[in-house]
Amino acid sequence: MTRPVGALVVEPDATINALALHGARFRIHARERSMAKVAFLGLGVMGYPMAGHLASAGHEVTVYNRTAAKAKKWVSEHGGSAEATPREAAKGADFVMSCVGNDDDLREVCLGKDGAFKGMKTGAVFVDHTTVSAAVTRELAGEAAGHGVAFIDAPISGGQAGAENGQLSVMCGGDAAAYDKAEPVIDAYAKICRRLGESGAGQVTKMCNQIAIAGLVQGLAESLNFAEKADLDIAAVVEVISQGAAGSWQMANRYETMAKDEFDFGFAVDWMRKDLGICLKTGDEIGASLPVTALVDQFYKDVQAMGGNRWDTSSLIARLRKLG
């Protein structure tokens, strides 16, 4: 083949190597641009590994936890730093993530004497992963705006295993521009992350999640208990029915421990009742009928009376066994 005089001759392998090197450099520069200074408030069974994923992704992470020893332990494992108050942890952060207990805990973390809003810089984004009421979310979004801060409600689903494996479903509400800033950071521990609408939309979506789970777990508990009473091999039954319309995450991940009467793990009954209480209250407010949710909530109350406050939500089958 005749080449024009002065044409650059590059061997195919050299071309591929050069393009690969350019791509690697581009990815490195893009990664550097995406790194952020992040504060994480609340190192419970979910928050602890979530903050760890942020550190592993290369973000500069400062943590806060009410029990300081746990924050110190996290730093010893993941690096970063710990502060004694939400306000100190939030200073200079581009993003502040929280994962605490309930409405009152979240208010205290945000608005208390040493709350995070007092330490956050103008233009920063607060991302709340706690499951709380849409009302407190909207209240805090308004307070955040008064401090020049954006607020994203971003409750999560996927349980402890999802947090540890970085495979959480994250449902968000809030300003679209603020969400677009936060989504690449949230990606460190998310399998899927979506904005569902304005402030509170994430929390309402989480209510949909808990409503769906409540009825599903009760149905699974009844199915497995029925199989036991009928002297069937539970493993064989599940192998068959899980391949059809009855299959679910709960069946795949919980049937073995349910069969063994093991519940000392997972998402606690106390927390589920907190969440279902929010669902039922909101249902009354918007005129949505939730008869199955209300019934299962009372079944979880029975489990609490059995001493199962910290048992996994799959413990509904223990109640059925007790009934005989």
QUIQUI-V809379 format. One record per residue. N is the residue number from 1. SS is DSSP state (helix for helix, strand for strand, loop for the rest). OMEGA is omega in radians with two decimals (999 if undefined). D_CENTER is the distance of its C-alpha to the mean C-alpha in whole Angstrom. Layout:
BEGIN
n=N ss=SS omega=OMEGA d_center=D_CENTER
n=N ss=SS omega=OMEGA d_center=D_CENTER
END
This chain:
BEGIN
n=1 ss=loop omega=3.13 d_center=60
n=2 ss=loop omega=3.12 d_center=62
n=3 ss=loop omega=3.08 d_center=59
n=4 ss=loop omega=3.11 d_center=60
n=5 ss=loop omega=3.11 d_center=62
n=6 ss=loop omega=3.14 d_center=59
n=7 ss=loop omega=3.11 d_center=56
n=8 ss=loop omega=3.12 d_center=54
n=9 ss=loop omega=-3.14 d_center=53
n=10 ss=loop omega=3.11 d_center=50
n=11 ss=loop omega=-3.11 d_center=50
n=12 ss=helix omega=-3.12 d_center=47
n=13 ss=helix omega=3.14 d_center=45
n=14 ss=helix omega=3.11 d_center=45
n=15 ss=helix omega=3.14 d_center=44
n=16 ss=helix omega=-3.14 d_center=41
n=17 ss=helix omega=-3.14 d_center=40
n=18 ss=helix omega=3.11 d_center=41
n=19 ss=helix omega=3.12 d_center=38
n=20 ss=helix omega=3.13 d_center=36
n=21 ss=helix omega=3.11 d_center=36
n=22 ss=helix omega=3.13 d_center=36
n=23 ss=helix omega=3.12 d_center=33
n=24 ss=helix omega=3.13 d_center=31
n=25 ss=helix omega=3.11 d_center=32
n=26 ss=helix omega=-3.13 d_center=31
n=27 ss=helix omega=3.12 d_center=27
n=28 ss=helix omega=-3.13 d_center=28
n=29 ss=helix omega=3.13 d_center=29
n=30 ss=helix omega=3.14 d_center=26
n=31 ss=helix omega=3.13 d_center=23
n=32 ss=helix omega=-3.12 d_center=25
n=33 ss=helix omega=-3.05 d_center=25
n=34 ss=helix omega=-3.13 d_center=21
n=35 ss=loop omega=-3.06 d_center=21
n=36 ss=loop omega=3.00 d_center=20
n=37 ss=strand omega=-2.98 d_center=20
n=38 ss=strand omega=2.96 d_center=17
n=39 ss=strand omega=3.10 d_center=16
n=40 ss=strand omega=-3.06 d_center=13
n=41 ss=strand omega=3.12 d_center=14
n=42 ss=loop omega=-3.06 d_center=12
n=43 ss=loop omega=3.07 d_center=12
n=44 ss=loop omega=-3.09 d_center=12
n=45 ss=loop omega=3.10 d_center=11
n=46 ss=loop omega=-3.04 d_center=7
n=47 ss=helix omega=-3.09 d_center=8
n=48 ss=helix omega=3.11 d_center=11
n=49 ss=helix omega=3.12 d_center=11
n=50 ss=helix omega=3.09 d_center=8
n=51 ss=helix omega=3.10 d_center=11
n=52 ss=helix omega=3.11 d_center=13
n=53 ss=helix omega=3.09 d_center=12
n=54 ss=helix omega=3.12 d_center=13
n=55 ss=helix omega=3.14 d_center=17
n=56 ss=helix omega=3.13 d_center=17
n=57 ss=loop omega=3.08 d_center=17
n=58 ss=loop omega=3.12 d_center=20
n=59 ss=loop omega=3.07 d_center=18
n=60 ss=strand omega=-2.96 d_center=20
n=61 ss=strand omega=2.98 d_center=18
n=62 ss=strand omega=-3.08 d_center=19
n=63 ss=strand omega=3.00 d_center=17
n=64 ss=strand omega=3.04 d_center=18
n=65 ss=loop omega=-3.13 d_center=17
n=66 ss=loop omega=3.03 d_center=19
n=67 ss=loop omega=-3.01 d_center=21
n=68 ss=helix omega=-3.12 d_center=22
n=69 ss=helix omega=3.13 d_center=23
n=70 ss=helix omega=3.08 d_center=19
n=71 ss=helix omega=3.11 d_center=19
n=72 ss=helix omega=3.11 d_center=22
n=73 ss=helix omega=3.14 d_center=21
n=74 ss=helix omega=-3.14 d_center=18
n=75 ss=helix omega=3.13 d_center=21
n=76 ss=helix omega=-3.13 d_center=23
n=77 ss=helix omega=-2.97 d_center=21
n=78 ss=helix omega=-3.07 d_center=20
n=79 ss=loop omega=-3.11 d_center=22
n=80 ss=loop omega=-3.11 d_center=21
n=81 ss=strand omega=3.11 d_center=22
n=82 ss=strand omega=3.08 d_center=22
n=83 ss=loop omega=-3.03 d_center=23
n=84 ss=loop omega=-3.12 d_center=24
n=85 ss=loop omega=3.04 d_center=23
n=86 ss=helix omega=-3.13 d_center=20
n=87 ss=helix omega=-3.13 d_center=23
n=88 ss=helix omega=-3.14 d_center=24
n=89 ss=helix omega=-3.05 d_center=21
n=90 ss=helix omega=-3.07 d_center=20
n=91 ss=loop omega=3.08 d_center=24
n=92 ss=loop omega=-3.09 d_center=24
n=93 ss=loop omega=3.02 d_center=21
n=94 ss=loop omega=3.14 d_center=20
n=95 ss=strand omega=3.04 d_center=16
n=96 ss=strand omega=3.12 d_center=15
n=97 ss=strand omega=3.06 d_center=11
n=98 ss=strand omega=3.04 d_center=10
n=99 ss=loop omega=-3.04 d_center=8
n=100 ss=loop omega=-2.96 d_center=11
n=101 ss=loop omega=-3.01 d_center=13
n=102 ss=loop omega=-3.10 d_center=14
n=103 ss=helix omega=-3.09 d_center=16
n=104 ss=helix omega=3.10 d_center=19
n=105 ss=helix omega=-3.11 d_center=17
n=106 ss=helix omega=3.09 d_center=15
n=107 ss=helix omega=-3.11 d_center=19
n=108 ss=helix omega=-3.14 d_center=20
n=109 ss=helix omega=-3.10 d_center=18
n=110 ss=helix omega=-2.92 d_center=19
n=111 ss=helix omega=-3.10 d_center=22
n=112 ss=loop omega=-3.12 d_center=24
n=113 ss=loop omega=3.10 d_center=27
n=114 ss=loop omega=-3.10 d_center=25
n=115 ss=loop omega=-3.05 d_center=22
n=116 ss=helix omega=-3.10 d_center=20
n=117 ss=helix omega=-3.13 d_center=22
n=118 ss=helix omega=-3.11 d_center=25
n=119 ss=loop omega=-3.04 d_center=24
n=120 ss=loop omega=3.12 d_center=23
n=121 ss=loop omega=3.10 d_center=25
n=122 ss=loop omega=3.12 d_center=26
n=123 ss=loop omega=3.11 d_center=24
n=124 ss=loop omega=-3.11 d_center=21
n=125 ss=strand omega=3.06 d_center=17
n=126 ss=strand omega=-3.12 d_center=15
n=127 ss=strand omega=-3.10 d_center=11
n=128 ss=strand omega=3.13 d_center=10
n=129 ss=loop omega=3.12 d_center=6
n=130 ss=loop omega=2.97 d_center=8
n=131 ss=loop omega=-3.11 d_center=9
n=132 ss=loop omega=3.11 d_center=12
n=133 ss=loop omega=3.06 d_center=15
n=134 ss=helix omega=-3.13 d_center=16
n=135 ss=helix omega=-3.13 d_center=19
n=136 ss=helix omega=3.08 d_center=18
n=137 ss=helix omega=-3.13 d_center=16
n=138 ss=helix omega=3.08 d_center=19
n=139 ss=helix omega=-3.09 d_center=21
n=140 ss=helix omega=3.06 d_center=19
n=141 ss=helix omega=3.09 d_center=19
n=142 ss=helix omega=3.11 d_center=23
n=143 ss=helix omega=3.14 d_center=23
n=144 ss=helix omega=3.14 d_center=21
n=145 ss=helix omega=3.10 d_center=24
n=146 ss=helix omega=3.09 d_center=27
n=147 ss=loop omega=-3.11 d_center=26
n=148 ss=loop omega=-3.05 d_center=25
n=149 ss=loop omega=3.05 d_center=22
n=150 ss=strand omega=-3.11 d_center=19
n=151 ss=strand omega=3.09 d_center=16
n=152 ss=strand omega=2.99 d_center=13
n=153 ss=strand omega=-3.01 d_center=11
n=154 ss=strand omega=3.11 d_center=8
n=155 ss=strand omega=-2.98 d_center=6
n=156 ss=strand omega=3.04 d_center=3
n=157 ss=strand omega=-3.12 d_center=5
n=158 ss=loop omega=3.07 d_center=7
n=159 ss=helix omega=-3.12 d_center=7
n=160 ss=helix omega=3.14 d_center=9
n=161 ss=helix omega=3.12 d_center=11
n=162 ss=helix omega=3.10 d_center=8
n=163 ss=helix omega=-3.10 d_center=7
n=164 ss=helix omega=-3.11 d_center=10
n=165 ss=helix omega=-3.11 d_center=11
n=166 ss=loop omega=-3.05 d_center=9
n=167 ss=loop omega=-3.10 d_center=9
n=168 ss=strand omega=2.94 d_center=5
n=169 ss=strand omega=-3.06 d_center=6
n=170 ss=strand omega=-3.08 d_center=6
n=171 ss=strand omega=-2.90 d_center=9
n=172 ss=strand omega=3.00 d_center=11
n=173 ss=strand omega=3.12 d_center=14
n=174 ss=loop omega=-3.11 d_center=16
n=175 ss=loop omega=-3.06 d_center=19
n=176 ss=helix omega=-3.12 d_center=19
n=177 ss=helix omega=3.12 d_center=21
n=178 ss=helix omega=3.09 d_center=18
n=179 ss=helix omega=-3.13 d_center=16
n=180 ss=helix omega=3.08 d_center=18
n=181 ss=helix omega=-3.00 d_center=18
n=182 ss=helix omega=-3.01 d_center=14
n=183 ss=helix omega=3.13 d_center=13
n=184 ss=helix omega=3.10 d_center=15
n=185 ss=helix omega=3.09 d_center=13
n=186 ss=helix omega=-3.10 d_center=10
n=187 ss=helix omega=-3.13 d_center=11
n=188 ss=helix omega=-3.11 d_center=11
n=189 ss=helix omega=-3.07 d_center=8
n=190 ss=strand omega=2.93 d_center=8
n=191 ss=strand omega=3.06 d_center=10
n=192 ss=strand omega=3.11 d_center=10
n=193 ss=strand omega=-3.11 d_center=10
n=194 ss=strand omega=2.98 d_center=12
n=195 ss=strand omega=-3.07 d_center=14
n=196 ss=strand omega=-3.11 d_center=15
n=197 ss=strand omega=-3.10 d_center=18
n=198 ss=loop omega=-3.06 d_center=19
n=199 ss=loop omega=-3.12 d_center=17
n=200 ss=loop omega=-3.09 d_center=16
n=201 ss=helix omega=3.10 d_center=15
n=202 ss=helix omega=-3.14 d_center=11
n=203 ss=helix omega=3.12 d_center=12
n=204 ss=helix omega=3.08 d_center=14
n=205 ss=helix omega=3.09 d_center=13
n=206 ss=helix omega=3.07 d_center=10
n=207 ss=helix omega=3.08 d_center=13
n=208 ss=helix omega=3.13 d_center=15
n=209 ss=helix omega=-3.09 d_center=12
n=210 ss=helix omega=3.07 d_center=13
n=211 ss=helix omega=3.14 d_center=17
n=212 ss=helix omega=-3.12 d_center=17
n=213 ss=helix omega=-3.06 d_center=15
n=214 ss=helix omega=-3.13 d_center=18
n=215 ss=helix omega=-3.11 d_center=21
n=216 ss=helix omega=-3.11 d_center=20
n=217 ss=helix omega=3.09 d_center=19
n=218 ss=helix omega=3.10 d_center=23
n=219 ss=helix omega=3.11 d_center=24
n=220 ss=helix omega=3.13 d_center=24
n=221 ss=helix omega=3.13 d_center=25
n=222 ss=helix omega=-3.14 d_center=28
n=223 ss=helix omega=-3.12 d_center=29
n=224 ss=helix omega=3.10 d_center=28
n=225 ss=helix omega=3.09 d_center=30
n=226 ss=helix omega=3.12 d_center=33
n=227 ss=helix omega=3.10 d_center=33
n=228 ss=helix omega=-3.10 d_center=34
n=229 ss=helix omega=-3.13 d_center=37
n=230 ss=loop omega=3.12 d_center=38
n=231 ss=loop omega=3.07 d_center=38
n=232 ss=loop omega=3.05 d_center=37
n=233 ss=loop omega=-3.04 d_center=35
n=234 ss=helix omega=-3.13 d_center=31
n=235 ss=helix omega=-3.14 d_center=30
n=236 ss=helix omega=3.12 d_center=33
n=237 ss=helix omega=-3.11 d_center=32
n=238 ss=helix omega=3.13 d_center=28
n=239 ss=helix omega=-3.11 d_center=29
n=240 ss=helix omega=-3.00 d_center=31
n=241 ss=helix omega=3.14 d_center=29
n=242 ss=loop omega=3.14 d_center=26
n=243 ss=loop omega=3.11 d_center=28
n=244 ss=loop omega=-3.04 d_center=28
n=245 ss=loop omega=-3.11 d_center=27
n=246 ss=loop omega=-3.07 d_center=25
n=247 ss=loop omega=3.13 d_center=23
n=248 ss=loop omega=3.04 d_center=19
n=249 ss=helix omega=-3.11 d_center=16
n=250 ss=helix omega=3.13 d_center=17
n=251 ss=helix omega=-3.09 d_center=21
n=252 ss=helix omega=-3.00 d_center=20
n=253 ss=helix omega=-3.04 d_center=18
n=254 ss=helix omega=-3.00 d_center=19
n=255 ss=helix omega=-3.10 d_center=23
n=256 ss=helix omega=3.13 d_center=24
n=257 ss=helix omega=3.06 d_center=23
n=258 ss=helix omega=3.13 d_center=24
n=259 ss=helix omega=-3.12 d_center=27
n=260 ss=loop omega=-3.12 d_center=28
n=261 ss=loop omega=-3.13 d_center=26
n=262 ss=loop omega=-3.06 d_center=24
n=263 ss=loop omega=-3.05 d_center=21
n=264 ss=loop omega=-3.10 d_center=20
n=265 ss=loop omega=2.94 d_center=17
n=266 ss=loop omega=-3.04 d_center=13
n=267 ss=loop omega=-2.98 d_center=12
n=268 ss=strand omega=3.10 d_center=15
n=269 ss=helix omega=3.12 d_center=17
n=270 ss=helix omega=-3.12 d_center=17
n=271 ss=helix omega=3.11 d_center=14
n=272 ss=helix omega=3.12 d_center=14
n=273 ss=helix omega=3.04 d_center=18
n=274 ss=helix omega=-3.11 d_center=16
n=275 ss=helix omega=-3.12 d_center=14
n=276 ss=helix omega=3.05 d_center=17
n=277 ss=helix omega=3.08 d_center=19
n=278 ss=helix omega=3.12 d_center=17
n=279 ss=helix omega=-3.09 d_center=18
n=280 ss=helix omega=3.10 d_center=21
n=281 ss=helix omega=3.14 d_center=22
n=282 ss=helix omega=3.09 d_center=21
n=283 ss=helix omega=3.09 d_center=23
n=284 ss=helix omega=-3.09 d_center=26
n=285 ss=helix omega=-3.07 d_center=26
n=286 ss=helix omega=3.10 d_center=25
n=287 ss=loop omega=3.11 d_center=28
n=288 ss=loop omega=3.14 d_center=25
n=289 ss=loop omega=-3.12 d_center=27
n=290 ss=loop omega=-3.06 d_center=24
n=291 ss=helix omega=-3.14 d_center=27
n=292 ss=helix omega=3.11 d_center=25
n=293 ss=helix omega=3.13 d_center=22
n=294 ss=helix omega=-3.13 d_center=24
n=295 ss=helix omega=-3.12 d_center=26
n=296 ss=helix omega=3.06 d_center=23
n=297 ss=helix omega=3.11 d_center=22
n=298 ss=helix omega=3.06 d_center=25
n=299 ss=helix omega=3.07 d_center=25
n=300 ss=helix omega=3.04 d_center=22
n=301 ss=helix omega=3.08 d_center=24
n=302 ss=helix omega=3.11 d_center=27
n=303 ss=helix omega=3.07 d_center=25
n=304 ss=helix omega=3.13 d_center=24
n=305 ss=helix omega=3.08 d_center=28
n=306 ss=loop omega=-3.11 d_center=28
n=307 ss=loop omega=-3.06 d_center=26
n=308 ss=loop omega=-3.10 d_center=23
n=309 ss=loop omega=-3.08 d_center=21
n=310 ss=loop omega=3.09 d_center=19
n=311 ss=loop omega=3.03 d_center=19
n=312 ss=strand omega=-3.10 d_center=17
n=313 ss=helix omega=3.10 d_center=17
n=314 ss=helix omega=-3.13 d_center=19
n=315 ss=helix omega=3.05 d_center=22
n=316 ss=helix omega=3.13 d_center=23
n=317 ss=helix omega=3.10 d_center=26
n=318 ss=helix omega=3.09 d_center=27
n=319 ss=helix omega=3.14 d_center=28
n=320 ss=helix omega=3.12 d_center=30
n=321 ss=helix omega=3.13 d_center=32
n=322 ss=helix omega=3.12 d_center=33
n=323 ss=helix omega=3.06 d_center=34
n=324 ss=loop omega=999 d_center=36
END
